[in-house]
């Protein structure tokens, strides 16, 4: 489940679906550190219409962007390391899916 907002170190982070933003910026998601916002796409534009991403892709993207957010608040530039972010995001996603 993807939240609409959450808090990290007292900062409220908003999570929004904005397919047009993601299309315009050629991304599936983005953490905007200056706005405390995670933007996600749940659809992508084809020649004729918008098509839905599989839910697993949207969730993976959320956890990837969540990892950017968490690592940003460490005060270290590691939040820009895409390989690390993708690994941490994948680990968080797996944890959330498999916890009992």
N, C-alpha and C positions, 0 to 999 in steps of 0.2 A: 504494500500500500504506500502510495506517495502522499506525504502530508501537504497541506496548503501553506503551512508555516511551522517553524520551530525556532528554538533559541540556542545560541552558542555564545558562551561567555557574556550573557546578558544582551546580546544583539539578536533581534528578531530577524530571521531570514524568511523571506517570502518565496514561495514556489508557485510559478505560473506556467501555464501552457500558452505558448505564443508561436504558432506554426509559421506565421508570416515573418517574424523576426528571425527564426532559425533558417527559413528559406533564404531570406535576404543576406544573412551572414554565413551561409553555407555550413551550418552546424546542426547537430541533433540536440544540443544543450549548451548552456554557458552559465558560469557563475560570475555575476557582476559584483565584484567586491565593493565598489563605490556605492552601490544601491542595496547591498545585502539581499540579493535576489538570485534565485536559480530559475533560469528560463529553460523550458523543455519543449520539444516538439512531440506530438503524438500522431502527426500526419506529415506526409511529404508530398510535394507537388509533382505531378506527372504532366505530360503534354496536355492532357485533357481534363484532369481533375486532381483532387487531393485524395491520397490513399493512406489508410491507417498503418502505422507501424505495429508490429507484434508487441504485446504488452511486455514481454521479456526484454525487448530492446529499449523501451521507454524506461523500465525499471533499471536496467543496466546503466543507462545514461544518467538517471537521477543519482545513483550511487557514485558514479564517476564525478559528477558535479558536487555532490556532498563531500567527497574526498578533497576536491579543490578547496571547498569552504573550510573544512576542518583543518587542513594543512596551512591555509592562509592565516588562520588565527594562531598558529604557532609562532608567527612573526618571522618565519624563515622562508627563503625563496623556493624551498622544496615544493611548494604548492604549484609551481610552474613545470615540474618534471612530469611529463605526460605518462611515462612508463610507470613511475611510482604511483601516480594518481590512479591510473587504471587498475593496478594491482590492489591498492588499498580499497578502492571502490568495489572491485570484484569480491574481495574478502568480506567487506561489510554486507554486500548483497547476499552472499552465501550464508553468512551468519544469520541474517534476518530471515531467510527462507527456511533454515534448518533448525532454528531454536525450538525447544519444546517447553 
